[in-house]
Amino acid sequence: MNIALFGPPGAGKGTQAKELSKHYNIPHISTGDILRANVRDGTELGVKAKEYMDKGELVPDAVLIGLIRNRLTEADCKNGYLLDGYPRTIPQADALADILKEISKPLDAVINIEVSDEELVKRLSGRRSCACGESYHLMFNPPEKEGVCNACGAALYQRDDDKEEVIRQRLTVYNKKTKPLIDYYGNSGLLVNVDGTGSVDSVFVVVCRIMDQYK
């Protein structure tokens, strides 16, 4: 099965992708992981990508799609793949479609995990961090003592990107950039929307029900 997973920040996409990868024994492929691996290994495309990354520039689509093409032709993708974080634009979607056709691995479905902006703000703004590496959530995983790390006793803090005004800006950008893609895959008949407001387990069951159709 060949699946692309969509979802805004805080929708639980990463958590679902990790569990789905294990459940179906197909690789979870994220563009960030691919970039880091190729830069680390010093591949030809990795060297090109690093030139842009070192200058703080976006890696061009031509380089990125080449990295993805190489990744999808590796042996562990023979039974399928789970794409995460790609494509993000219509030109990327067009380039991906061409590559997938070339390597005979077309998408079976694009699963879009939907969560309202208000719920996402509540989820993301409740996160708290500690300098020791521990993390908490005011609703789902609160510390034993308010504002204090269970592990080391240090004061917890809220990361800048977990503050409400930053979250709302991220969601505005996501919705603006993603809406055309939702329409793109909706018009192609590949899009399946999933309500992501339930528990991790309940959303997992629904997504599995969809993916089982393509086994």
C-alpha positions in Angstrom: 0.0 0.0 0.0 1.2 3.4 -0.9 -0.1 6.2 1.3 0.5 9.9 1.9 -0.4 11.2 5.3 -1.5 14.8 5.8 -2.4 16.8 8.9 -1.7 20.2 10.5 0.8 20.7 13.4 -0.6 19.0 16.5 -3.0 16.7 14.6 -1.0 13.6 15.8 0.2 12.8 12.3 3.8 11.8 13.5 2.4 9.6 16.2 0.0 7.8 13.8 2.7 7.5 11.2 5.1 5.8 13.6 2.4 3.3 14.7 1.2 2.6 11.2 4.7 2.0 10.0 5.1 -0.7 12.6 1.7 -2.2 12.1 2.0 -2.6 8.4 5.7 -3.1 8.2 6.2 -0.3 5.6 8.7 2.6 6.0 7.6 5.9 7.4 9.2 8.4 5.0 9.6 12.0 6.0 11.5 14.5 3.9 13.4 15.7 7.0 14.7 12.2 7.7 15.7 11.8 4.1 17.6 15.1 4.0 19.4 14.4 7.2 20.4 10.8 6.1 21.7 12.0 2.7 23.7 14.9 4.2 25.1 12.6 6.8 26.1 9.9 4.3 27.5 12.5 1.8 25.5 11.3 -1.2 25.6 13.4 -4.4 22.2 14.8 -3.8 22.9 15.2 -0.1 25.9 17.4 -0.9 23.7 19.5 -3.1 21.0 19.8 -0.4 23.6 20.8 2.2 24.8 23.7 0.1 21.3 25.2 0.3 20.7 24.2 4.0 24.0 25.8 5.1 22.9 29.1 3.5 19.5 28.9 5.3 17.7 28.4 2.0 15.0 25.9 1.1 16.2 22.8 -0.8 15.0 23.1 -4.4 12.2 20.8 -5.5 14.4 19.2 -8.1 16.9 18.1 -5.4 14.2 17.0 -3.0 12.2 14.9 -5.5 15.5 13.2 -6.5 16.1 12.2 -2.8 12.5 11.0 -2.5 12.8 9.0 -5.7 15.9 7.3 -4.5 14.3 6.5 -1.1 11.2 5.0 -2.7 13.3 2.6 -4.8 15.0 1.1 -1.7 14.2 -2.5 -0.8 12.1 -1.8 2.3 9.6 0.0 0.1 8.7 -3.1 -1.9 5.4 -3.6 0.0 4.6 0.1 0.2 5.4 3.3 1.9 4.0 6.0 4.2 4.9 9.5 3.0 4.9 12.2 5.7 5.4 15.9 5.0 5.5 15.7 1.3 4.2 17.1 -1.0 3.5 20.6 0.3 2.8 22.4 -3.0 1.0 21.7 -6.2 4.3 21.6 -8.2 5.7 19.1 -5.7 2.5 17.0 -6.1 2.9 17.1 -9.9 6.6 16.1 -9.7 5.8 13.3 -7.2 3.1 11.9 -9.5 5.5 11.7 -12.4 8.1 10.0 -10.2 5.6 7.5 -8.8 4.4 6.7 -12.3 8.0 6.2 -13.4 8.8 3.7 -10.6 5.3 2.1 -10.7 4.5 3.0 -7.1 1.4 5.3 -7.5 -0.4 6.6 -4.4 -3.4 4.5 -3.2 -4.7 7.2 -0.9 -4.0 10.5 0.7 -5.2 10.4 4.3 -5.9 13.8 5.8 -6.2 14.0 9.6 -8.6 16.9 10.3 -8.6 18.8 13.6 -10.1 22.2 14.3 -7.7 25.1 14.8 -9.1 25.7 18.3 -8.4 22.1 19.3 -4.9 22.3 17.8 -4.1 25.5 19.8 -5.3 23.8 23.0 -3.1 20.7 22.3 0.0 22.6 21.3 -0.1 25.5 23.8 -0.4 23.0 26.7 3.1 21.6 26.1 5.8 22.3 28.7 9.4 21.4 28.5 12.4 21.0 30.9 16.1 21.7 30.2 16.8 18.0 31.2 14.8 16.8 28.2 11.6 15.8 29.9 8.3 17.0 28.4 4.8 17.4 29.7 1.3 18.5 28.7 -1.0 20.4 31.1 -4.0 18.3 30.0 -2.7 15.0 28.9 0.5 14.5 30.9 0.8 17.1 33.7 3.8 17.2 36.1 3.1 16.0 39.7 3.8 19.5 40.9 2.6 22.4 38.8 5.4 24.0 36.8 8.1 21.6 38.2 9.8 18.7 36.4 9.2 15.3 38.0 12.6 14.1 37.0 15.0 16.8 38.1 12.9 19.4 40.0 13.7 22.3 37.7 11.2 24.8 36.5 9.3 24.0 33.3 9.0 26.4 30.5 6.9 26.9 27.4 8.8 26.9 24.1 8.3 30.0 21.9 6.8 27.9 19.1 4.2 26.5 21.6 2.9 30.0 22.4 -0.7 30.7 21.1 0.2 33.5 18.8 2.9 31.5 17.1 0.7 28.4 16.8 -2.1 30.5 15.2 0.4 31.9 12.7 1.7 28.4 11.9 -1.8 27.2 11.3 -2.6 30.1 9.1 0.4 29.3 6.9 -0.5 25.6 6.9 -4.1 26.2 5.9 -3.2 28.6 3.2 -0.5 26.3 1.7 -2.4 23.0 2.2 -5.9 23.9 0.9 -4.9 23.8 -2.7 -3.3 20.3 -2.1 -6.5 19.1 -0.4 -8.5 20.2 -3.5 -5.8 18.7 -5.8 -6.1 15.2 -4.2 -9.8 15.5 -3.6 -10.4 16.1 -7.4 -8.2 13.1 -8.2 -10.3 10.8 -5.9 -7.4 9.9 -3.6 -8.3 12.0 -0.6 -9.8 10.4 2.5 -10.5 12.8 5.4 -10.3 11.4 9.0 -11.6 13.1 12.1 -8.5 13.5 14.3 -10.2 14.8 17.5 -10.6 11.4 19.2 -8.0 9.5 21.1 -4.8 8.3 19.5 -6.1 4.7 19.6 -9.5 5.6 18.1 -8.0 7.6 15.2 -5.5 4.7 14.6 -8.4 2.2 14.2 -10.1 4.5 11.7 -6.9 5.0 9.6 -6.2 1.2 9.7 -9.7 0.5 8.4 -8.9 2.8 5.4 -5.5 1.4 4.8 -6.7 -2.2 5.0 -8.5 -1.7 1.8 -5.2 -1.4 -0.1 -3.4 -4.4 1.4 
